Amino acid sequence: MKDKLIVDYINKLSIRDVDDFAKKNGVTLKSQELELVHKIIKHQWRTILYGNPNPIFDELKQKTDPNTYNKIINLYSQFKNKMTNYL
């Protein structure tokens, strides 16, 4: 059931949604970074939530500004910790 809810949300997730969330949390993404993050979320959300996201984060680290990367990782950790009981 929870996967169905997540799939429905992910399917509706737009680049604007990702950009708005990032800005709301103090992360300014360049156009290329924004497209990359959106693509990763849309196609690799299961690994991010349930698996080992380190290879995904390695790709992000190579393709984003170091400051942006650190903010993304901090946000991921923060929200992952909050959502652990629900996943």
JOURSUL-V730095 format. One record per backbone hydrogen bond with DSSP energy under -1.0 kcal/mol. CO is the residue of the C=O (numbers start at 1). NH is the residue of the N-H. E is the energy in kcal/mol with one decimal. If there is no record, write none. Layout:
co:nh:e
CO:NH:E
CO:NH:E
This chain:
co:nh:e
1:5:-1.8
2:6:-2.4
3:7:-3.1
4:8:-2.4
5:9:-2.1
6:10:-3.1
7:11:-2.7
8:12:-1.1
14:18:-1.9
15:19:-2.7
16:20:-3.0
17:21:-2.4
18:22:-2.6
19:23:-2.8
20:24:-2.5
21:25:-1.2
22:27:-3.1
23:26:-1.8
30:34:-3.0
31:35:-2.3
32:36:-2.0
33:37:-2.9
34:38:-2.5
35:39:-2.4
36:40:-2.6
37:41:-2.6
38:42:-2.6
39:43:-2.2
40:44:-2.8
44:48:-2.1
45:49:-2.6
46:50:-3.3
47:51:-1.2
53:57:-2.6
54:58:-2.4
55:59:-1.8
56:60:-2.2
57:61:-2.6
58:62:-1.6
59:63:-1.4
60:64:-1.1
65:69:-3.0
66:70:-2.4
67:71:-1.9
68:72:-2.5
69:73:-2.6
70:74:-2.3
71:75:-2.4
72:76:-2.8
73:77:-2.6
74:78:-2.5
75:79:-2.8
76:80:-2.9
77:81:-2.3
78:82:-1.6
79:83:-2.1
83:86:-1.7
83:87:-1.0
